[in-house]
């Protein structure tokens, strides 16, 4: 177990004459009686001394005093073995003070220290700045972290202007922690975010994307995005979502309110844990509505909002440097979310092709959340669930009864027509009108004579 291994590192460092404590988020989570995702150790030992004591360790930021000590393979649980490297290693960091942050992310100079007070003074928030002696369970709290935990407050350690100047990403992290723990952001901390909000543009797109993804998938997405809006960060990092505010919707279909209210309410209905692509598809599913809003004589309309939304979502995925695979799934979710309204009128072949979309379980989860955040009618969701139970997988994705080589062998000349013929054969197969190889040949000869 990772906790036991982290405690053993503390014991070993103590036996060698060094100070050592658990530090940071793991201390916060232990005090909240939550299971930490990872464990960090802070010590007076230098990186070189840590690596000498633990020969299997390796530096991941030795210039900043950070070393990873991996859990021996025979001590790893199956979950730790299959997870990220950080989840089967303990980060050991030397006490330090940081000086100068000219790039708004990393210190220009690091000075190793023997004083844990100096080390916690450079950290981000009070609730993340406590040390724990796991041998005595004594908490070393030099920053008021326990008091803020009890009060439910996110507060920077020291001057918020200085903390956010050091690392601009901390503005997003403040929002994420406040949402995750359902805490309030302390007034001066929030005011500093609002004052420096434009500086978030200096943070790399990948780091911004990762923080936004965590907000979407940690189970408190609606709260997180309301805080992003209140802080002014939303307009900076996702202006397309901010643009949803005040965009009316037809009340007969959306009694919950405007596009922004609907989208945030939808986030409340996402499954937990939530795949990142589903979360982003949910956030962006109606991103095309602000640009296509039209007040027609009969009702409010959003003509072509899906097509427009796909283009906007593609721009966002490119801007935030999504992987090609993730972007493809997010765009597919946006592109297909309105098709559920046609399910009961679909031909059998069309329905089966719809059901075999890659990652269809995410499409269905988005439809369910979309319905619960508007009209609350789950009849279509229930129809599809029934279809998925009734139709065997091999009937949704059957082995093709005819190939291009078969067509050539039957005397057809290769060309654009091949695709039309093969698609027609597949549709007939999916609808049960063609059941065998011979049936397929007869169908082609009848429908597409040479």
C-alpha positions as CSV (number, residue, x, y, z in Angstrom):
1,X,0.0,0.0,0.0
2,X,1.4,3.4,-1.0
3,X,0.7,5.0,2.4
4,X,2.7,2.3,4.2
5,X,5.6,2.7,1.7
6,X,5.6,6.5,2.2
7,X,5.7,6.0,6.0
8,X,8.6,3.6,5.6
9,X,10.5,6.4,3.6
10,X,9.9,8.8,6.4
11,X,11.3,6.2,9.0
12,X,14.3,5.5,6.9
13,X,15.2,9.2,6.4
14,X,14.7,9.8,10.2
15,X,17.0,6.8,10.9
16,X,19.7,8.5,8.7
17,X,19.4,11.6,10.8
18,X,17.2,13.8,8.5
19,X,13.9,15.5,9.2
20,X,11.1,14.0,7.2
21,X,7.3,14.4,7.1
22,X,4.3,13.7,4.9
23,X,3.3,16.9,3.2
24,X,0.7,18.6,1.0
25,X,-2.4,17.1,-0.5
26,X,-2.0,13.7,1.2
27,X,-2.0,15.4,4.7
28,X,-5.1,17.4,3.7
29,X,-6.9,14.3,2.5
30,X,-5.9,12.3,5.6
31,X,-7.3,15.0,7.9
32,X,-10.5,15.0,5.8
33,X,-10.6,11.2,6.2
34,X,-10.3,10.8,2.4
35,X,-8.0,8.3,0.7
36,X,-5.1,10.3,-0.9
37,X,-4.4,9.6,-4.6
38,X,-0.7,9.9,-3.9
39,X,1.8,10.7,-1.2
40,X,4.5,13.3,-0.9
41,X,7.4,13.5,1.6
42,X,9.3,16.6,2.5
43,X,12.8,16.2,4.0
44,X,15.9,18.1,5.0
45,X,18.0,15.6,2.9
46,X,19.3,16.9,-0.4
47,X,18.3,15.1,-3.6
48,X,21.8,13.5,-3.8
49,X,21.4,12.2,-0.2
50,X,17.9,10.8,-1.0
51,X,19.1,9.0,-4.1
52,X,22.0,7.5,-2.1
53,X,19.7,6.2,0.6
54,X,17.2,4.9,-2.0
55,X,19.3,3.7,-5.0
56,X,16.3,2.8,-7.0
57,X,15.0,6.4,-6.9
58,X,15.4,8.9,-9.8
59,X,15.3,12.6,-10.1
60,X,12.3,14.2,-11.8
61,X,13.2,17.7,-10.9
62,X,16.5,17.3,-9.0
63,X,17.3,21.0,-9.6
64,X,14.1,21.8,-7.6
65,X,14.8,19.1,-5.0
66,X,12.3,16.5,-6.3
67,X,13.1,12.7,-6.4
68,X,10.7,9.8,-7.0
69,X,11.1,6.7,-5.0
70,X,9.2,3.8,-6.7
71,X,7.3,1.2,-4.7
72,X,9.1,-2.2,-5.1
73,X,7.2,-4.3,-7.7
74,X,6.5,-7.0,-5.1
75,X,4.7,-4.5,-2.9
76,X,2.5,-2.9,-5.5
77,X,-1.2,-3.5,-5.6
78,X,-2.8,-4.3,-9.0
79,X,-4.4,-0.8,-9.0
80,X,-1.0,0.8,-8.4
81,X,0.7,-1.4,-11.0
82,X,-1.7,-0.3,-13.7
83,X,-2.0,3.4,-12.9
84,X,0.2,6.4,-13.6
85,X,3.9,6.4,-12.5
86,X,3.1,8.8,-9.7
87,X,0.6,6.4,-8.2
88,X,3.3,3.7,-7.6
89,X,6.0,6.0,-6.4
90,X,6.4,8.5,-3.6
91,X,7.7,12.0,-4.4
92,X,10.4,13.1,-2.0
93,X,11.2,16.8,-2.0
94,X,13.9,18.7,-0.2
95,X,12.9,21.6,2.1
96,X,13.5,24.7,0.0
97,X,12.8,28.3,-0.6
98,X,12.1,29.7,-4.1
99,X,13.3,33.0,-5.5
100,X,12.0,34.7,-8.7
101,X,9.4,33.4,-11.1
102,X,10.2,35.2,-14.3
103,X,8.3,32.6,-16.4
104,X,5.2,32.6,-14.1
105,X,5.6,28.9,-13.5
106,X,9.0,27.8,-12.1
107,X,11.4,29.5,-9.7
108,X,14.5,31.1,-11.2
109,X,16.5,30.0,-8.1
110,X,16.0,27.3,-5.5
111,X,17.8,27.3,-2.2
112,X,17.7,24.1,-0.1
113,X,16.8,24.5,3.5
114,X,16.8,22.8,6.8
115,X,13.7,24.6,8.0
116,X,10.2,23.1,7.2
117,X,8.6,26.5,7.9
118,X,10.6,27.9,5.0
119,X,9.4,25.1,2.8
120,X,5.7,25.4,3.4
121,X,5.8,29.2,3.0
122,X,6.4,28.8,-0.8
123,X,3.4,26.4,-1.3
124,X,0.1,27.4,-2.8
125,X,-2.9,27.2,-0.4
126,X,-3.1,26.8,3.4
127,X,-5.0,23.5,3.2
128,X,-2.1,22.1,1.1
129,X,0.7,23.5,3.3
130,X,0.6,21.2,6.4
131,X,3.1,18.6,7.4
132,X,2.3,15.3,9.2
133,X,4.6,13.2,11.3
134,X,3.1,9.8,10.5
135,X,5.0,8.2,13.4
136,X,3.2,10.3,16.1
137,X,0.3,11.7,14.0
138,X,1.4,15.2,15.0
139,X,0.4,17.9,12.5
140,X,2.8,20.7,11.9
141,X,0.7,23.6,10.7
142,X,2.6,26.9,10.3
143,X,0.0,28.4,7.9
144,X,-3.4,27.9,9.5
145,X,-4.4,25.0,7.2
146,X,-6.4,23.2,9.9
147,X,-8.4,26.3,10.6
148,X,-9.2,26.8,6.9
149,X,-10.1,23.1,6.5
150,X,-12.6,23.4,9.4
151,X,-14.0,26.7,8.0
152,X,-14.2,25.4,4.4
153,X,-11.9,28.1,2.9
154,X,-9.4,28.2,0.1
155,X,-6.8,30.7,1.0
156,X,-3.3,31.3,-0.4
157,X,-0.3,31.0,1.9
158,X,0.8,34.6,2.4
159,X,0.1,37.3,-0.1
160,X,-2.2,36.0,-2.9
161,X,-0.7,38.5,-5.4
162,X,2.7,37.0,-4.8
163,X,1.4,33.4,-4.9
164,X,-0.4,33.9,-8.2
165,X,2.5,35.8,-9.7
166,X,4.7,32.8,-9.0
167,X,2.5,30.4,-10.8
168,X,-0.5,31.6,-12.8
169,X,-2.1,28.2,-12.9
170,X,-2.8,28.5,-9.2
171,X,-5.8,30.6,-10.1
172,X,-7.4,27.6,-11.8
173,X,-6.3,25.4,-8.9
174,X,-8.0,27.6,-6.4
175,X,-11.3,27.2,-8.3
176,X,-10.8,23.4,-8.6
177,X,-10.1,22.9,-4.9
178,X,-13.1,25.1,-4.0
179,X,-15.4,23.1,-6.2
180,X,-14.0,19.7,-5.2
181,X,-14.4,20.3,-1.5
182,X,-17.4,22.6,-1.8
183,X,-15.4,25.4,-0.1
184,X,-15.5,29.1,-0.5
185,X,-12.5,31.1,-2.0
186,X,-11.3,33.6,0.7
187,X,-12.2,37.2,-0.3
188,X,-8.6,38.5,-0.8
189,X,-7.7,35.3,-2.7
190,X,-10.7,35.7,-5.0
191,X,-10.0,39.4,-5.5
192,X,-6.5,38.7,-6.5
193,X,-7.7,36.2,-9.1
194,X,-10.1,38.7,-10.5
195,X,-7.3,41.3,-10.6
196,X,-4.8,39.1,-12.4
197,X,-7.3,37.1,-14.4
198,X,-5.8,38.0,-17.8
199,X,-2.5,36.5,-16.8
200,X,-3.9,33.0,-17.2
201,X,-3.2,33.5,-20.9
202,X,0.5,33.1,-20.0
203,X,0.0,29.5,-18.9
204,X,0.6,26.7,-21.4
205,X,-2.6,25.4,-23.2
206,X,-1.9,21.9,-22.0
207,X,-1.8,22.9,-18.3
208,X,-5.0,24.9,-18.7
209,X,-6.7,21.9,-20.4
210,X,-5.6,19.5,-17.7
211,X,-7.0,21.7,-14.9
212,X,-10.3,22.2,-16.8
213,X,-10.6,18.5,-17.4
214,X,-10.1,17.8,-13.7
215,X,-12.8,20.2,-12.8
216,X,-15.1,18.4,-15.3
217,X,-14.4,14.9,-14.0
218,X,-14.0,15.2,-10.2
219,X,-17.7,15.2,-9.6
220,X,-18.4,19.0,-8.9
221,X,-18.2,20.3,-12.5
222,X,-21.2,22.7,-12.2
223,X,-19.8,24.3,-9.1
224,X,-16.4,24.6,-10.7
225,X,-17.7,26.3,-13.8
226,X,-19.9,28.7,-11.8
227,X,-16.7,29.7,-9.9
228,X,-14.8,30.1,-13.1
229,X,-17.5,32.5,-14.2
230,X,-17.6,34.4,-10.9
231,X,-13.8,34.8,-10.9
232,X,-13.6,36.0,-14.5
233,X,-11.5,33.0,-15.6
234,X,-14.2,31.5,-17.8
235,X,-14.1,34.4,-20.2
236,X,-10.4,34.0,-20.5
237,X,-10.0,30.3,-20.9
238,X,-13.4,29.3,-22.6
239,X,-15.0,32.5,-24.0
240,X,-17.3,30.2,-26.0
241,X,-18.9,28.9,-22.8
242,X,-19.2,32.3,-21.3
243,X,-21.0,33.4,-24.5
244,X,-23.9,31.0,-23.6
245,X,-25.0,33.2,-20.7
246,X,-28.2,35.0,-21.5
247,X,-28.9,33.0,-24.7
248,X,-32.6,32.2,-24.3
249,X,-34.1,28.8,-25.2
250,X,-37.7,27.8,-26.0
251,X,-39.2,27.3,-22.5
252,X,-41.4,24.4,-23.7
253,X,-38.2,22.3,-24.3
254,X,-35.9,24.0,-21.8
255,X,-37.8,25.1,-18.7
256,X,-34.4,25.2,-16.9
257,X,-33.4,28.5,-18.5
258,X,-30.7,29.8,-20.9
259,X,-28.0,27.8,-22.7
260,X,-25.5,28.4,-19.9
261,X,-27.9,27.2,-17.2
262,X,-28.8,24.1,-19.2
263,X,-25.2,23.2,-19.8
264,X,-24.1,23.6,-16.2
265,X,-27.2,21.6,-15.0
266,X,-26.3,18.9,-17.5
267,X,-22.9,18.6,-15.9
268,X,-24.6,17.7,-12.6
269,X,-26.0,14.6,-14.3
270,X,-22.7,13.2,-15.7
271,X,-21.7,9.8,-14.3
272,X,-18.9,9.5,-11.7
273,X,-16.2,8.7,-12.5
274,X,-16.7,10.5,-15.8
275,X,-14.5,9.9,-18.9
276,X,-12.8,13.1,-20.0
277,X,-14.1,12.9,-23.5
278,X,-17.7,12.6,-22.3
279,X,-17.2,15.5,-19.9
280,X,-15.9,17.8,-22.7
281,X,-18.6,16.6,-25.1
282,X,-21.2,17.5,-22.5
283,X,-19.7,20.9,-21.9
284,X,-19.5,21.7,-25.6
285,X,-22.7,19.9,-26.9
286,X,-24.6,23.2,-27.4
287,X,-21.6,25.5,-28.0
288,X,-23.0,26.4,-31.4
289,X,-26.2,27.9,-30.0
290,X,-25.1,31.4,-29.2
291,X,-24.0,32.0,-32.8
292,X,-27.2,30.5,-34.3
293,X,-29.8,32.0,-32.0
294,X,-32.9,33.3,-34.0
295,X,-36.2,34.5,-32.7
296,X,-38.6,33.1,-35.3
297,X,-42.4,33.8,-35.5
298,X,-43.2,30.4,-34.0
299,X,-40.4,30.1,-31.4
300,X,-36.7,30.5,-30.7
301,X,-34.6,28.6,-33.1
302,X,-31.0,27.5,-33.4
303,X,-30.7,26.5,-37.1
304,X,-27.6,24.4,-37.9
305,X,-26.3,24.8,-34.3
306,X,-24.8,21.3,-34.4
307,X,-22.7,21.9,-37.5
308,X,-21.6,25.3,-36.1
309,X,-21.0,23.7,-32.8
310,X,-18.7,21.0,-34.3
311,X,-16.6,23.7,-35.9
312,X,-16.3,25.7,-32.6
313,X,-15.6,22.6,-30.6
314,X,-12.8,21.7,-33.1
315,X,-11.2,25.1,-32.6
316,X,-11.3,24.6,-28.8
317,X,-9.8,21.2,-29.1
318,X,-7.0,22.5,-31.2
319,X,-6.4,25.5,-29.0
320,X,-6.2,23.3,-25.9
321,X,-4.0,20.7,-27.7
322,X,-6.3,17.7,-27.3
323,X,-4.9,14.4,-28.7
324,X,-6.3,13.5,-32.1
325,X,-8.3,10.5,-30.6
326,X,-9.8,12.6,-27.8
327,X,-10.7,15.4,-30.1
328,X,-12.4,13.0,-32.5
329,X,-14.6,11.6,-29.8
330,X,-15.5,15.0,-28.4
331,X,-16.5,16.2,-31.8
332,X,-18.5,13.0,-32.5
333,X,-20.4,13.6,-29.2
334,X,-21.3,17.2,-30.3
335,X,-22.1,16.1,-33.8
336,X,-24.5,13.3,-32.8
337,X,-26.3,14.5,-29.7
338,X,-29.4,15.7,-31.6
339,X,-29.8,12.3,-33.5
340,X,-31.4,10.8,-30.5
341,X,-34.6,12.7,-31.3
342,X,-34.9,10.6,-34.5
343,X,-34.4,7.2,-33.0
344,X,-38.0,6.0,-33.1
345,X,-38.2,7.0,-36.8
346,X,-34.9,5.5,-37.9
347,X,-34.7,2.6,-40.3
348,X,-33.3,-0.6,-38.7
349,X,-30.1,-0.2,-40.6
350,X,-29.7,3.4,-39.6
351,X,-30.4,2.6,-35.9
352,X,-27.8,-0.2,-35.9
353,X,-25.2,2.0,-37.4
354,X,-26.0,4.6,-34.8
355,X,-25.7,2.1,-32.0
356,X,-22.2,1.0,-33.2
357,X,-20.7,4.5,-33.1
358,X,-17.3,4.2,-31.3
359,X,-17.8,4.9,-27.6
360,X,-21.6,4.7,-28.0
361,X,-21.9,4.4,-24.2
362,X,-20.7,8.0,-24.0
363,X,-23.2,9.2,-26.5
364,X,-26.0,7.5,-24.5
365,X,-24.7,9.0,-21.2
366,X,-24.7,12.5,-22.8
367,X,-28.3,12.0,-24.1
368,X,-29.4,10.9,-20.6
369,X,-27.8,13.9,-19.0
370,X,-29.1,16.2,-21.7
371,X,-32.7,15.0,-21.1
372,X,-32.5,15.2,-17.3
373,X,-31.2,18.8,-17.7
374,X,-34.2,19.9,-19.8
375,X,-37.5,18.1,-20.4
376,X,-36.6,15.1,-18.1
377,X,-38.2,12.7,-20.5
378,X,-36.1,9.5,-20.6
379,X,-38.3,7.5,-23.0
380,X,-35.8,7.6,-25.8
381,X,-33.0,6.6,-23.5
382,X,-35.1,3.7,-22.3
383,X,-35.9,2.6,-25.9
384,X,-32.2,2.5,-26.7
385,X,-31.4,0.6,-23.5
386,X,-34.0,-2.0,-24.5
387,X,-32.7,-2.2,-28.1
388,X,-29.1,-2.8,-26.8
389,X,-30.5,-5.6,-24.6
390,X,-32.5,-7.2,-27.4
391,X,-30.2,-6.9,-30.4
392,X,-27.2,-9.3,-30.3
393,X,-23.8,-7.5,-30.9
394,X,-23.2,-9.6,-34.0
395,X,-26.4,-8.2,-35.5
396,X,-25.3,-4.6,-34.8
397,X,-21.9,-5.2,-36.4
398,X,-22.3,-8.3,-38.6
399,X,-19.6,-9.8,-40.8
400,X,-19.9,-8.3,-44.3
401,X,-21.6,-10.5,-46.8
402,X,-19.9,-8.9,-49.8
403,X,-16.5,-7.2,-50.5
404,X,-15.1,-5.2,-53.3
405,X,-13.2,-8.3,-54.6
406,X,-16.6,-10.1,-54.8
407,X,-17.9,-7.3,-57.0
408,X,-14.8,-7.4,-59.3
409,X,-15.3,-11.2,-59.6
410,X,-18.9,-10.6,-60.6
411,X,-17.8,-8.3,-63.4
412,X,-18.2,-4.9,-61.8
413,X,-15.6,-2.2,-62.7
414,X,-13.9,-0.6,-59.6
415,X,-15.0,3.0,-59.0
416,X,-17.1,5.3,-56.9
417,X,-20.1,3.1,-57.4
418,X,-18.6,0.4,-55.3
419,X,-19.1,2.3,-52.1
420,X,-22.8,2.8,-52.9
421,X,-23.3,-0.9,-53.7
422,X,-21.6,-2.1,-50.6
423,X,-23.5,0.3,-48.4
424,X,-26.7,-0.8,-49.9
425,X,-25.8,-4.5,-49.3
426,X,-24.9,-3.7,-45.7
427,X,-28.2,-1.8,-45.1
428,X,-30.1,-4.8,-46.5
429,X,-28.2,-7.1,-44.3
430,X,-28.8,-5.0,-41.1
431,X,-32.5,-4.9,-42.0
432,X,-32.7,-8.7,-42.4
433,X,-33.5,-8.6,-46.1
434,X,-30.2,-10.2,-47.1
435,X,-29.1,-13.2,-45.0
436,X,-26.3,-15.0,-46.9
437,X,-23.6,-14.5,-49.5
438,X,-25.9,-15.8,-52.2
439,X,-28.6,-13.4,-51.1
440,X,-26.1,-10.5,-51.4
441,X,-25.2,-11.5,-55.0
442,X,-28.9,-11.7,-56.0
443,X,-29.6,-8.3,-54.3
444,X,-26.7,-6.7,-56.2
445,X,-27.7,-8.2,-59.6
446,X,-31.3,-7.0,-59.0
447,X,-30.6,-3.5,-57.7
448,X,-27.3,-2.7,-59.6
449,X,-27.4,-4.6,-62.9
450,X,-24.1,-4.5,-64.8
